[in-house]
Amino acid sequence: MTDHESAGAAEAGRPGTAVRRFPFAPSPRPECAPDPGPGPDDPFAELREHDPVHLVELPFGGRARLVTRYEDVRTVLADPRFSRTAASRPDAPRFEPVPPPPVGVFVSDPPEHTRLRSLVAKAFTKRRVEAMRPGVRASVQTLIGRMKAAGPPADFVPDFALPLPVAVICDLFGIPEEDRASFRQWCDGLLSTTSMTEEEIHASRRALFGYLSSLVAERRRKPADDLLSGLVRAHVAEDRLTEEELVVFSGGLLVAGYETSASQLANFTCLLLRTPDLWKQLGARPESVGTAVEELLRHVPSLEIGGFTRVATEDVELGGVLVRAGETLVPVLGSANHDPAVFDAPHRLDLERTPNPHIAFGYGPHRCVGAQLARVELQEAFRALPQACPELRIAAEPRRKTGTIIHGLASLPVSW
């Protein structure tokens, strides 16, 4: 038994202490219902107050501690004593049945992480992303036009939420139009917890990485003006990436740039349509969309799993609890973003909330490198949709995704 397991067993043995499985069961409330109040609708409210570093059982590999307060979550995300590399080892407690690939920006610590992140960060600077805004705006208008031309009813997920970020991220990487339909299945595999078997997950990884390997070979022969060509140059000319790093790194960026934005487009639309006055408010005040998007990001978590795990590399006191070296922690971003110590009336959706120091994109070295691009996609979508479709409404009960690390909708039937 490891030190982590011994500590967990001792704590679980206390009278009245039960170690629950995490993620917790979903709320019985309707999908994306507005303003979930404190208490039973917020499973983290009591933990933040009374047990902020809470012991749970993860689906695969053992026990971990949920970190639920804002300041503690930021500490776990930024303090080098909490390691992503250690959390990604095959024997570490985890949410997925298959460990992640052992290389790449998502599973590395500085200085390795710094080296990898620097290769792509220049593609996502505010200036470069702002230069992409007209193209994103054009894609939004095209998708709205297609949806309206087809006539109601529509399913917002395949008709708008999925194709917009696919177009944006694939244009950035130079993925040909005819190859983009395969990404949905590949992404589902890489993000699966229980929706696919281990064999299906491995098959999805092989398919994605195999495709990218062939695309890398093509970029070597014929470079283009895209992000993948830049990464190939870093591999060939500058010797800053291994072949495996290049392929896994590119795959991770593609999946992250596609799936989280698609899910949040559907989540936010569903939430706003549940409160028609907010939809009308956005339509009447398009200049306020930036502030509104920040509040939606704070209010709606993007991950069912709370956040990506870390492992303590030494004993650390956190939230009044001594976390032992080797223990796994889950920094719960959604809980941090509803911490009343930081946010006034945190369960109220306030589209004019300011300041809004949310950490929906993470914090510290692993803060989402594509955060600015995601913001542009969301801003352009919610600047255009309420004006072009003021009568948009939910036509049937949405259906949530299951068996994946992503918090999102599989279907959002709409009409107008």
N, C-alpha and C positions, 0 to 999 in steps of 0.2 A: 504493500500500500504506500502511495506517495505521500509526501508531507501535505499536499493539497487535499488528498482524500482523507487523511487522518484528521485534519482540521475540520473538514466538512462533516465527517462522521461524528466527531465530538459535538459540533454545534447541532446537528440533526438529532442527537440524542437528548437534548435538553427537553424538559417537560413542556408540552404544548407546541413544540417546534416541528413543523412539517416542511419538507423540501419539495416544493412544487416544480413541475416541469415548465420550462419556458421555451418558446412563446406561450403565454397564457391563452386560454380559450378566447376567441373573438367575442366582442360585445354583442348582445342580442339586438342592439339598436340598429335601425336601417342603415344601409351603407351611406357613409359620408353625411350622416345627420349633423346639422349644425350645433355648435355650442354644447359639447358634452360637458355636463356639470361635474363638479367635484364629487367624490364619493365612489359609488359602485361603477360609474361610467368611466372613471379614470383609475385603472388598476395600479397606478404608481403613486397616487396621492398619499395613501397611508404609508407607503414605503419611504417616500421623500421625508415624511415627518418623523417616522419612528424607526425605520430600518433601512437607511439609505444605501447600504452596501449589502444587499440581500442575497442569501444563498439560494441557488436554483439548480435544477438538473437540466442540462442541455440534451437535445435529441440524440446526439451522437458523441460519445466519448467521455461523459462524466459531468462534474459539477463546475459551476462558475458563480461569480457574484455580479448581480445587477447593480450598476452604479447609476443612481437616479437623480441626484441633485446637480444643478447647473455647474457650480464651481468644481465639484468632484469630477464630473464628466469632462470638463475642460482639462483638468489635471491629467486624467488618464490619457486623453488624446494628445497632449503636448509633452508630458514628462517622459524623458528617454528611459526611465526605469520600467516603463510599460511597453512591451515589445510586440510588434506585429509579426516579426520573423518567428519568434517562439510560439506565437498563437497559431501559426500556420503549419506547424509540424504535424505529421500524421497521427501522433498519439495525443494531441491536444484536444480538449473538449471543443466541439464545434456544432454548427447547425446543419451542415450538409453531410450526406452519406459519403461523399468522396472528397478527400483533402484537396485544397487548391493546388495549382501548379507551384512548384517550389521556387520559382524565380518570378521577378516582376516587381513593378512599382507598388502594387497593392499588398505585397507580403514582405516587403523589405524595410529595414530600419536605416537611418542615417549611419554612415555616409553613403552606403549603397543606394538608398532611396533618393538621396539628394542628387546623385549622379544620373539616375534614370529620369527623375522628374524634370531635371534641367533640360533634357533633350526634347521635351514636349511642351514645357511651360511657355515658350516663346510663341507657340501657335495659338495660345489661349489668352494672350494679353488683352487688356481692355481695348486697346486700339485695333488689334487684329479682329477681335470679335465684333466690334462696332462696324468694321468694314463689311462684315457678313450680314448685318442687319437688313439691308435692302433685299438680299436674296431670301432671307427668312420671311420677310414681309410678303414677298411675291409668292412663296410657297403657301403661306397661310391663306392668301386670297384665292389661290388656285384650288385649294382643298375646300374652302367654303363654297366656292362656285360650283364645284363638282357635287358636293353634298346637297346643295339647294336645287341644282338642276335635276338630280335624280329624284327629288321630291320626298316628302315624308312618307313613312317613318324612315329613320336611319339609325345605325348603331355608331355612336360617336367614337368608340374605340377603334374599329378598323377603318372608319371613314375619315377620321381626323387625327386622333391622339397617337396612333401608331405611325402613319406615314410621314407626319411632319418631322419628328426627330430622326427617323430613318433617312429621309432625304438630306437633312442637314449634316448628320455625322458621316454619311456615306459620301456626300460631296466633298467634305473635308478630307477624307481618306482617299478619294478617287475610286470608290467602288462603283463599277458599272451598273447602270439601271437594271439590266437583265439579271443581275446576281443578287439583288436586294431581297427578293422574296424569301430566300433561304434563311435570312437572319433571325426571323421570329423563332423558328424551331431551335436554332443553335443557341440563341440567348436563353430560351426557356430551359435548355439543358444545363447551361452554365450556372443558372440561378436556382435550380431546383433543390428543394429539400426532400419532399416526398412525392411530387407530381410525376417523377420518372424513376425508373429503376437505375441501379448503378451502371448497368450495361448501357442503358440509353443515355445516361449522362456522359459516360466515356465516349460513346459514339458521337454525341454532339460536339464534344471537345475535339475529337479527331477530325471531324468534318470541318469545323471552323478553322482549326490550326492548319489543316491540310490546304484549305482554300487560301489562307493567308500566305502560306509558304509558296504556293504557285504564283500569287500576286506579287510577292517580294521578288521572286525570280524574274517576273516580267518587268518590274521597276528597275532591276539591275540592267536589263537589256535596253529599256526605254524609259528613262526617268520622266516624271511629270511634275507639274506644279501642285503638289499635294502633300499632306502630312506624311503619308507612308513613304513617299520618295525621300523626304527629309530624314526619316528614320533609317532608311536603307543607306543613305549617304553617311550617316553616323556610324553605321556598321561597317561599310566597305572602306571609306576613305579615312575615317577618324578612329576606327577600331574602338568605339565607345560602347558597342552593344555586341553581345554574342548572338548567334543565329537564333538560339532558343529564346533569349530575352526579347529579341526583335518581334518574333511571332507572338509570344505570350503577351507582351506589352501591348502590341497592336490589338490583339483580341480583347484584352481587358478594357482598353479605352473604347473600343467599338460598342461592347456590351453596356458599359456604364453610360456612355453618351446616348444610347438609344433607349434602354429600358426604363431608367429612372424618370427621364423627361416624359416619356409616353405615359407612364403610370400617373405622374402628377398632373398632366394635362387632363386626364379623365377624372382623377380624384377632385381636382379643384372645380372642374365644370359641374360635377355632380353636387358638390357642396353648395356652390353658388345657385344652382337651379333648385335646390331644396329651400332656398331663401330668395324668392324672386326679387325682393326689394334690393338685394345686393347685386343681382344681375343687372337690374335697371340702373343702380348707382354707378356701376362700372361703365355702362353704356352712355350715361349722361356726363361722366367725368373721365374721359379717356386719359387726360393728363395726369391722373392719380394712379395709373396702373402700376407704376413702379413700386409705390408704397403698398398697394394692395397685394402684389405678388409676394413681397417680403412677408406680409402677414399670413398669406396662404401657406408659404413655405414653413413658417413657424408653427402654424396650427395643425397641419396634416403631416404626419410622419411618412417618410418614403420607404421605410424598412419594417417588415413584420418582425425582424429579429432584433430590433432596437438599435443595434450598431455592430460594427465589426470588432471582434474580440481582441483583447490584448492579454499578455502574460506578464506578471510582475517578475522582474529579474533579481529583485532583492526585497527584503521586508520593508513595507511602506505603510504608514498610518494614513488612512483615507476615511473621511466621514466618521471619525471616532472609532474605526475598526482597524485592527492590525492585519493587513493583507500580507500573507506569507509569500516568500519567493516561490515561484512555480504555480501560484494560483492564477486562474483565468478570470478575466473581468469582461463584462459586457457594458460599455458606456451607452446608456439608453438616450439617444438624441431627442426622441419625442417627449420623454419625461423631463429632460433638461429644459426644453422649450416651453414647458408648462409649469415651470417652477415659480411659485408666487413670490419667492424671495427676489426674483429678477423682473418678472412681468406682472403688471397690475391686471387683475381680473384675467388670469391666463387662459381660462376656458371660454372667454368671449372672443368671437371672431370680429376684430375691429380693423376694417380695411384702411383706416387712417392712423393706425398705431405708429407712434414714433416717440422716442427711439425704439429700435427693435433689434437688439443684439442677439438674434437667434443663431443657432449653430446647426441649421438644417444641412449645410454642406460640410459639416465637420469643423475641426479646429486643429491648429498646429500643423506639423509637417505633412500629414495626410489629408489636409483639407482638399476638397474636390477640385482638381485642376481645371475642370470644365464648368465651374460654377457660373462664370460670366456668360458662357454660351447658353447654358440652361436658362439663365435669367432672360436673355434676349428672346429665346423661343417662347417662354411663358408670357413675357410682356407683349410681344407681337400678337400672340394668340388671343390674349384677353383684352387687348386694345381693339381688335377687329371683331371678334365673335359677338359681343353684346350689342354692337352697333349694327352688324350685318344680320344678326338673327335675334332681334329683341324679344320675339315670342317663343324662343326655344324653351322646351319643357321636357321633363322626364316622361316617357311614354309607358314604361313598364319598369318593374323593380330591377335595379342593376344587379349584376352577378359578380361577386368578388373572385379574385384569383385565390387559388389554394395551392399548398405544397410548394411555395416559393419563398425566397427571402424578401421579395418585393411586396410592399403594401399597395394594392391596386385593384383595378376592375378588369374582369374579362369581357364584360359587356355593359354598355350604357345606352339602352334604347331611348331615342329622343324623337320629338316631333315639333311642329311649329304651325 
